Amino acid sequence: RFAKLTPSLEMADLGKADLIIEAVFENMELKKEVFAKLDKIAKSGAIIATNTSTLDVDEIAAETKRPQDVVGLHFFSPANIMRLLEIVRAEKTANDVMATSMAIAKRIGKVGVQAGVCDGFVGNRMLAAYGGEVQAMNLEGAMPQEIDGALEGWGMAMGPLAVSDLAGLDVGYRIRKGRKLTGEAAQNARIPDKIVEMGRHGQKTGAGYYKYDENRKRVVDPEIEALIRAEAEALQIKQRQIPADEIVERSLLRLANEGAKILEEGIALRASDIDTMYLNGYGFPAWRGGPMWQVDNVIGMQRAAERIRAYEAKYGGRWKIAPLIAKLAAEGGSFATLAAKHK
């Protein structure tokens, strides 16, 4: 296979390719610059894909005279291991481009799932809601090892803060600074931002939420626990011991509530597509079925609606119930029955 690879430093050499996948740094201006150049180089009918994980594919496609040939192909890191390929359909992406993208995913051993255009698409938009809740629980008194321990004990391959350390805390830091967060989002970002500003970028620097030994084994760090307590005190947040079952429930329901909004907006086609993404790209335990399946089959739609409303009463707007969950709960419906109606 390696013998078939032809490396090049010349963009003009891409002129013969049937499929071009851009994978530059997650910066809109840089990606637009690359696509403007590719538009002049790529042959007629070539698929021009972006590997963006969050950026607006419509805006990127607008840099070309052939937006119908542009698609998002979001590979998950590490791409040689993770099976998920989020295939993002832009406003003008042609049907044959989508069909070819799905076929390519299958050919290279990936699980291709269609998504629409929004900030973060399906997987990362839900991840942002989940991550925000984790950061809020940090400030409320749940230490990193307690959050990760609760979710790993429930079945997650790796807890969210350990995942952040693995991915690199500086990546999220750059995205947050670019977005100029305000209000509750800015408040919840204080701890990860301070950790990065301490020079702790995660495993690659030997420290993030945890310290890491020479074997990359994570070690609880009292310095981070002290930072969390100090930030909570500065924000006048009274800390408490958060039980593991609450950590799991809040994490699951934030995922499912955001997933329901995505489903209602048409960004995802089916609840099962969302579950497929989380099983194949986010370390969700297969035997737990996925966040949407959990609501249908374990928590129950009515119970989920009750708990989400209770958290909204306590924590406010970030817990605003998805209209779809409210509707299904009132009607005695489920995500599965919704999918059956639309067949």
ABEGO torsion letter per residue (X at the ends): XAAABBBBABAAAAAABABBBBABBBBAAAAAAAAAAAAAABBBGBBBBBABAABBAAAAAAABABAAABBBBBBBOBAAABABBBBBBBAABBAAAAAAAAAAAAAAGBBBBBBBBBBGEAAAAAAAAAAAAAAAAAAAGBBAAAAAAAAAAAGBABBAAAAAAAAEAAAAAAAAAAAGBBEAAAAAAAAAAAAAAAGBAEAAAGBBABBBBAAGBBBBBAAAAAAAAAAAAAAGBBBBBBBAAAAAAAAAAAAAAAAAAAAAAGABABAAAAAAAAAAAAGBBAAAGEAAAAAAAAAEAAAAAAAAAAAAAAAEAAABBBAAAAAAAAAGBBAAAAAAAAX
